[in-house]
Every structure is written in structure tokens, then in C-alpha cells.
């Protein structure tokens, strides 16, 4: 429906049922948590290019969250589990979803990401001396990888461009760890990019086998090593960052690869050991290959684990200084495989 008072409204505002004035955007009761409906800043041609780019990305993220809620509602219904919380319909059919369905060609997530990239390019071309906007480029690369449908004929079901986007996201964070503190869902996107690398490694390992991934001079074996090195590095950064956050804000606790080769029929990295994020949109990245019943069971188990984790954190907070020091010492020695192997080699050499 169009707003009752359309006097003085532009054609764009009337078409998308929005108001592009910043005061109206800030005071709209629908926008209490985040902007809802069509992206008003993006649709305002007079707004600064970086702001329009960010609003386009925000719209794409909102749409993906709504779709994730819809998928989990369908999973809960199909699994017929009484223990799974009911997902409110208003979190599935939101004003954003309604606007996207009404203008799908213009506002679908894929087109929003492409538009955000184009706007950012225009801004950077007009202001060559400005900073590099690495955070926004990282989000664009992540969304580009997440929205790629993949190709079953390609490596592990991933396209070459998708693999390059995932590696770009992780390598950018490895080079600039401070980007994990970037505003918005950046930290969660990096965590999900790491999960996607797990799926890629598992797919390559299933296709090539233990001998194939170790074969010298083979292109896919070299790619496997490159992806594995990237995953181990970014996982370490995510583990360190995750410890510093409150339990409710933590994304996945991602398992490490096994030191030895897994048993036949087992994945290279067992994502079943993942401590799932509380966000349904993030859970979908881990559960993407699971049946509805398994997905519902694992989502419920993850909720119970988060409750235990929160209780343990509360206990640590209430502990005295010595207990906190012991807990910090425990975290310091909770090292990854590379660090442990390094310590063992030092002990052997001495």
C-alpha cells in the first residue's frame, strides 16, 4: 500500500512505499532494530555513495536472515519436533521480504550485492586518495561467495569464483585481524566463510582421497594445501576473537582438522563437532548438507551447549582472581595443532 499522504513524495518513494528523508528513516517505528522495507538510503540518488552501498548490503543481509528463518521454520515443521522453538511468522514475512518480493528484479540479494560493489567502485574512482574500504570489500566478497549457487561439476561443488571469494575474505582478515571488530555482521561472515572452507576441504578430500590430496605436482592437491593453510590460520584468529566476546555474541566454535588422516568414510573436518552460533542464518552454513531431522536435533543440542557455556562464563566472572588466572592459563594452553607441534619440536631439540 502507498502511504496515505503522498503529497511531495518522489516517484521512487511512491513506488517503494518509503521516505528517503533521514529524519523519517530514523523516526520510523519499523526501524527500531534495523531499517526495514525497501532500502531508503540506497534508493536516494542524492545520498553519499558509500552510504548507498552499505544500505544495499544491509538489505541483502536482512533478506538472507528472513530466508534463513523461513528455512528453519520448514525444517521444524518437517522434523515434527516438539522441542524446537516455534519461529514467529513476523520474522519470516517482514517488511523487507514484502518489498523484495514486490520488486524482486531490483531488490533481490544478488542484485543488491552487485549494486553495492558498483557504487563503491564509483566512490573510489571519484576519490582515489580515500582509504581502501577494506571492511566493505570484505563484506561484498563474503556475500558474493554465499549467494553463489555453486556447481556440482566443480571442485567439491564450489565454483572457481566462489573459492576465490572465500579465500579473499579469509586472507584479508589474516592480514588485517582488526577487521573482526568491524561493525555489523563482519565477524559472523568471516566465521561462515571458514565453515565454507571446511565444506570445500571435505568435498575435495572425498573426491581425491588421502593419496590424492598428498600427490606432488597435482593442481588440486596444491589447492587443497592452500585452502587448508588458510583455514588453519583464520580459525586461530576466530578462536582468539571468540573468547573475548560475550556468549550471546559468539559465532561458531569451529573444530580443527584431525592430526592424522580420518578413517575411511569420515570427513576431513567433522562439522558435527561445531558449537553452533545462536543465529539461524549462521547455523544454515554448518547444517547445509543435513536432513531436516538431523538439523533440528543439532540446533537443539547447540542451544543446550550454549546454555552450559553461558553458565560456565558466569561462574568464571564470579570467581576470585586466582580462579580467573587459572582459567586464563587454561585458555593460553588451549593451542591449535601447529602450536602444539612447535612446542613438541622444541622439547625434542633440547
Secondary structure, 3 states (H helix, E strand, C coil): CCCCCCCCCCHHHHHHCCCCCHHHHHHCHHHCCCCCCCCCCCCCCCCCHHHHHHHHHHHHHHHHHHHHHHHHHHHHHHHCCCCCCCCCHHHCCCHHHHHHHHCHHHHCHHHHHHHHHHHHHHHHHHCCCCCCCHHHHHHHHHHHHHCCCCCCCCHHHCCHHHHHHHHHHHHHHHHCHHHHHCCCCHHHHHHHHHHHHHHHHHHHHHHHHHHHHCCCCCHHHHHHHHHHHHHHHHHHHHHHHHHCCCHHHCCCECCCCCCCCCCCCCCCCCHHHCECCCCHHHHHHHCCCCCHHHHHHHHHHHHHHHHHHHHHHHHHHHCCHHHHHHHHHHHHCCCCHHHHHHHHHHHHHC
